[in-house]
């Protein structure tokens, strides 16, 4: 495959719009393209002369890209491929995340393109990224003779189909708390209802999800309730527990799409001093957070506050009022904390100013007194528990 990697950036106007919680379909598509270039660059580095099997697989991928670029793009954008490439390049001892992953990537692309190729699988292969699980392969094999089973998938809308679970062994970070035997039918029902709510009432969020997300991985609930997580190198996957209703599932998806946008933006621009190892209080966590985590949390909770702001404009709801009031205040507090920390680069300072300025406008919006008191009490109780180590 030739090294036709594009230089990716965003304009100042798009950067500022993203900082204030904006974006949209075209911006999301550009961010996915930027991450694809990073993945492709990592795969090219793995395809060295010292590993003839990897070099051959990469060459096959290049031929397939010329023949059917859409098939290759779909595989390159799969979250497992981004995580595989990073793990193989930087942490080559993690489970199946070895340079042998290139054969699996090329095989998946060939199957999608309807082209038969023969590849050398140097490590036991059980997953074809974006497609499904495969009976273990070692040695040379033709792609038309592979016996594989598709991942379960949820069809959210025409052209929007999310695969469900399915990760190579040992690839994900420890401690995520993956769900054991999740009820696929229940998940499908809840995700479809959440998607319908977003598509109807929050179309910009739905458009971003359609571009940025291709997979869902169920988690067990945490000790404090629902759980969700972002794995930065696995762009395209939402890790979350089953929410109580469609509205809570929808706000979790809105929150996670902000993590995804910021993840790629941090690929493109230095936003903070990576050597700064201080830890900070976060009003949404029980553990102290490093600068990167605090910035991600502030940006994600900007999305949460914005979601509930729109919900309360659509219909009177105590939950919407309380959640909006709580998270606008928390986001403003943390944005100030970040701006005062001295850890931000000039671009990072500009980005956080965008977060602060957006939520500062929201602070002037009226909230029913009882709901405002509830939000204020919840914030205070969280801070007290954190301070006491509870």
C-alpha positions in Angstrom: 0.0 0.0 0.0 1.4 3.4 -0.9 2.0 6.0 1.8 -0.8 8.2 0.6 -1.5 9.6 4.0 -3.2 13.0 4.2 -2.3 15.8 6.5 -5.3 16.3 8.8 -6.3 19.4 10.7 -9.4 21.5 11.3 -10.0 25.2 10.8 -10.1 27.7 13.6 -13.8 28.0 13.2 -14.4 24.3 13.5 -12.0 24.0 16.4 -14.0 26.7 18.3 -17.3 25.2 17.3 -16.1 21.8 18.7 -14.9 23.5 21.9 -18.4 24.8 22.5 -20.0 21.4 21.9 -20.7 21.7 18.2 -19.6 19.5 15.3 -22.1 17.7 13.1 -21.9 15.0 10.5 -19.2 16.5 8.2 -16.9 17.3 11.1 -17.4 13.9 12.6 -16.6 12.3 9.2 -13.4 14.4 9.0 -12.4 13.2 12.5 -12.9 9.6 11.5 -10.7 10.2 8.4 -8.0 11.6 10.6 -8.0 8.6 12.9 -8.0 6.3 9.8 -4.8 7.9 8.6 -3.2 7.2 12.0 -4.3 3.6 12.0 -2.9 3.2 8.4 0.4 4.8 9.4 0.7 2.3 12.3 -0.1 -0.7 10.1 2.5 0.5 7.6 5.1 0.6 10.4 4.2 -3.0 11.3 4.7 -4.2 7.7 8.4 -4.5 7.8 10.9 -6.7 5.9 11.5 -8.5 9.2 8.0 -9.9 9.1 7.3 -11.2 5.5 3.7 -12.3 6.5 2.9 -8.8 7.7 4.4 -7.2 4.6 2.4 -9.5 2.3 -0.8 -8.8 4.2 -0.2 -5.1 4.0 0.4 -5.4 0.2 -2.8 -7.3 -0.2 -4.6 -4.6 1.8 -3.2 -2.0 -0.7 -4.4 -4.0 -3.7 -7.8 -4.3 -2.1 -7.9 -0.6 -1.4 -7.4 0.1 -5.1 -10.1 -2.4 -6.0 -12.7 -1.6 -3.3 -11.8 1.4 -1.1 -15.1 1.2 0.7 -14.5 -2.3 1.9 -11.0 -1.5 3.2 -12.2 1.8 4.8 -14.9 -0.1 6.8 -12.3 -2.5 8.2 -9.8 0.2 9.0 -12.4 2.1 10.8 -13.3 -0.8 13.0 -12.4 0.0 16.6 -10.6 -3.4 17.0 -8.2 -2.4 14.2 -7.2 0.9 15.7 -6.6 -0.8 19.1 -4.9 -3.7 17.4 -2.5 -1.4 15.5 -1.6 0.6 18.5 -1.1 -2.5 20.7 0.9 -4.3 18.1 3.2 -1.3 17.5 3.6 -0.1 21.1 2.7 -3.1 23.2 3.3 -6.2 21.1 2.9 -8.6 23.9 -0.8 -8.2 24.5 -2.7 -11.4 23.7 -3.6 -11.5 20.0 -2.4 -8.0 19.4 0.8 -8.9 17.5 1.9 -7.9 14.0 0.0 -11.0 12.9 -3.2 -8.9 13.1 -2.4 -7.6 9.6 -3.5 -10.9 8.1 -6.8 -10.7 10.0 -7.4 -7.2 8.8 -6.5 -8.1 5.2 -8.8 -11.1 5.3 -11.7 -9.1 6.6 -11.2 -6.5 3.9 -11.0 -9.3 1.2 -14.2 -10.9 2.4 -16.0 -7.5 2.3 -14.7 -6.8 -1.2 -15.6 -10.3 -2.4 -12.0 -11.0 -3.4 -10.3 -14.4 -2.7 -6.8 -14.1 -1.3 -4.4 -16.4 0.4 -2.7 -15.1 3.6 -0.3 -16.4 6.2 -1.7 -16.4 9.7 1.2 -16.5 12.1 -0.8 -16.5 15.3 -4.1 -18.2 16.2 -6.8 -16.0 14.7 -10.4 -16.0 16.2 -11.8 -12.6 15.1 -12.2 -10.9 11.7 -12.5 -7.2 12.5 -15.9 -5.7 11.5 -17.2 -9.1 10.5 -17.3 -11.8 13.2 -15.6 -14.7 14.9 -13.7 -17.3 12.9 -12.7 -20.8 13.7 -9.0 -20.7 14.8 -6.6 -20.4 11.9 -2.8 -20.9 11.8 -0.8 -21.1 8.7 -1.7 -20.3 5.1 -5.4 -20.1 4.3 -7.7 -18.8 1.6 -10.3 -16.3 2.6 -13.1 -18.2 0.8 -12.4 -21.2 3.0 -12.6 -19.5 6.3 -15.5 -20.5 8.5 -16.8 -17.5 10.3 -19.9 -16.3 12.2 -21.1 -12.7 12.0 -21.2 -10.6 15.1 -24.7 -9.8 16.4 -25.6 -6.3 15.2 -28.2 -3.7 15.9 -29.6 -1.8 12.9 -30.1 1.7 14.2 -31.2 3.4 10.9 -30.6 2.9 7.2 -26.8 2.8 6.8 -26.3 2.8 10.6 -25.5 -0.7 11.9 -23.6 -1.3 15.2 -21.9 -4.6 15.9 -22.3 -6.0 19.3 -19.3 -7.1 21.4 -16.6 -9.3 19.8 -13.1 -8.4 20.8 -9.9 -10.4 20.3 -8.7 -12.1 23.5 -6.4 -9.9 25.7 -6.8 -6.8 23.6 -8.9 -4.6 25.8 -7.5 -2.9 28.9 -8.0 -4.6 32.2 -10.7 -3.5 34.5 -13.4 -2.5 32.0 -15.9 -4.8 33.6 -17.3 -6.4 30.4 -20.8 -7.8 30.8 -21.2 -11.6 31.0 -23.9 -13.0 28.7 -25.7 -9.7 28.0 -29.3 -10.1 26.9 -29.0 -9.1 23.2 -32.7 -8.7 22.7 -33.0 -6.3 25.6 -30.0 -4.3 24.5 -31.3 -4.1 21.0 -34.7 -2.8 22.3 -33.1 -0.2 24.5 -30.6 1.0 21.9 -33.2 1.3 19.2 -35.4 3.3 21.6 -32.5 5.6 22.5 -31.6 6.1 18.8 -35.2 7.0 18.0 -35.2 9.6 20.7 -31.9 11.1 19.5 -32.9 11.0 15.8 -36.1 12.8 16.6 -35.1 15.3 19.3 -31.3 15.6 19.0 -30.5 15.1 15.3 -26.9 16.6 15.5 -25.9 14.0 18.1 -27.5 11.2 16.1 -25.6 12.4 13.0 -22.3 12.3 14.9 -23.0 8.9 16.3 -23.8 7.6 12.8 -20.3 8.7 11.6 -18.2 8.0 14.7 -19.7 4.8 16.2 -19.8 1.3 14.6 -19.8 -1.0 17.7 -21.2 -1.4 21.1 -19.6 -3.3 24.0 -21.8 -4.0 27.0 -20.4 -3.4 30.5 -21.7 -4.5 33.9 -23.1 -1.6 36.0 -20.5 0.0 38.4 -20.8 0.1 42.2 -22.4 3.6 41.9 -24.8 2.7 39.0 -24.6 2.8 35.3 -21.1 2.7 33.7 -19.7 3.8 30.4 -16.1 4.1 29.2 -14.0 5.3 26.4 -10.9 3.5 25.1 -9.1 6.1 23.2 -7.3 3.8 20.7 -10.6 2.0 19.9 -12.4 4.9 18.3 -15.8 3.7 17.0 -16.9 1.6 20.0 -19.1 2.8 22.8 -18.6 0.8 26.1 -21.6 1.2 28.4 -23.9 -0.7 30.7 -27.6 -1.1 30.1 -29.5 2.0 31.1 -32.8 2.1 32.9 -34.7 3.7 30.0 -34.2 5.1 26.6 -33.6 8.6 27.8 -30.7 7.6 30.0 -29.2 5.4 27.3 -29.5 8.4 24.9 -27.6 10.8 27.2 -24.9 8.2 27.7 -24.5 8.0 23.9 -24.4 11.8 23.7 -21.7 11.8 26.4 -19.6 9.1 24.7 -19.7 10.8 21.3 -18.1 13.9 22.9 -15.3 11.6 24.3 -14.8 10.3 20.7 -14.5 13.8 19.2 -12.1 14.9 21.8 -10.0 11.8 21.4 -9.3 12.6 17.8 -8.8 16.3 18.5 -6.1 15.3 21.0 -4.4 13.3 18.2 -4.3 16.5 16.1 -3.4 19.1 18.6 -1.4 19.3 21.9 -4.0 20.5 24.4 -2.1 20.0 27.7 1.3 19.2 29.2 1.5 15.4 29.1 4.2 15.5 31.8 1.9 17.1 34.3 1.1 14.2 36.7 -1.2 16.1 39.2 -4.6 14.7 40.1 -7.7 16.8 40.5 -11.2 16.5 42.0 -14.0 15.8 39.4 -17.7 16.2 40.4 -18.6 13.1 38.5 -16.0 10.6 39.8 -15.1 9.0 43.1 -11.4 9.0 42.2 -9.1 11.9 41.5 -8.4 12.6 37.8 -5.3 13.5 35.8 -5.4 16.5 33.4 -6.4 14.4 30.4 -9.3 12.7 32.4 -10.4 16.0 33.8 -10.5 17.6 30.3 -12.4 14.6 28.9 -14.9 14.7 31.7 -15.5 18.4 31.3 -16.1 18.0 27.6 -18.4 14.9 28.1 -20.4 16.7 30.7 -20.8 19.7 28.5 -22.6 17.2 26.2 -24.7 15.9 29.2 -25.7 19.4 30.3 -26.6 20.3 26.7 -28.7 17.1 26.3 -30.7 17.9 29.4 -31.1 21.5 28.4 -32.7 20.4 25.2 -34.8 17.8 27.0 -36.3 20.4 29.4 -37.1 22.7 26.5 -39.1 19.9 24.9 -41.1 19.0 28.0 -41.3 19.9 31.7 -39.3 17.2 33.6 -37.9 17.4 37.1 -35.1 15.0 36.0 -34.2 17.2 33.1 -34.1 20.4 35.2 -32.0 18.8 38.0 -29.6 17.1 35.6 -29.1 20.3 33.6 -28.6 22.4 36.7 -26.1 19.9 38.2 -24.0 19.3 35.2 -23.8 22.9 33.9 -22.5 23.9 37.3 -20.0 21.0 37.5 -18.8 21.6 34.0 -18.2 25.3 34.7 -16.4 24.5 37.9 -14.0 22.1 36.2 -13.4 24.3 33.2 -12.3 27.0 35.7 -10.1 24.5 37.5 -8.5 23.5 34.2 -7.9 27.2 33.2 -6.3 27.9 36.5 -4.2 24.7 36.5 -1.4 26.0 34.3 -1.4 22.6 32.5 -3.0 23.7 29.3 -1.2 24.6 26.1 -2.4 27.8 24.3 -4.7 25.7 22.1 -5.9 23.8 25.2 -6.6 27.1 26.9 -8.6 28.2 23.9 -10.5 24.9 23.8 -11.4 25.0 27.5 -12.5 28.7 27.2 -14.9 27.5 24.6 -16.4 25.0 27.1 -16.5 27.6 29.8 -18.1 30.2 27.7 -20.8 27.9 26.4 -21.8 26.7 29.8 -21.5 30.2 31.4 -24.4 31.3 29.2 -26.4 28.4 30.5 -25.8 29.4 34.1 -28.1 32.4 33.6 -31.1 30.2 32.5 -33.8 29.8 35.1 -34.4 26.4 36.8 -37.3 25.7 39.1 -36.2 26.5 42.7 -36.8 23.0 44.1 -34.9 21.4 41.2 -32.0 23.8 41.6 -31.8 23.0 45.3 -31.7 19.3 44.5 -28.9 19.8 42.0 -26.9 22.0 44.4 -27.4 19.4 47.2 -26.2 16.5 45.0 -23.1 18.4 44.1 -22.3 19.3 47.7 -22.9 15.7 48.9 -20.6 14.4 46.2 -17.8 16.8 47.2 -18.2 15.9 50.9 -18.0 12.1 50.2 -15.0 12.7 48.1 -13.3 14.8 50.7 -14.0 12.2 53.4 -12.8 9.4 51.2 -16.2 7.8 51.2 
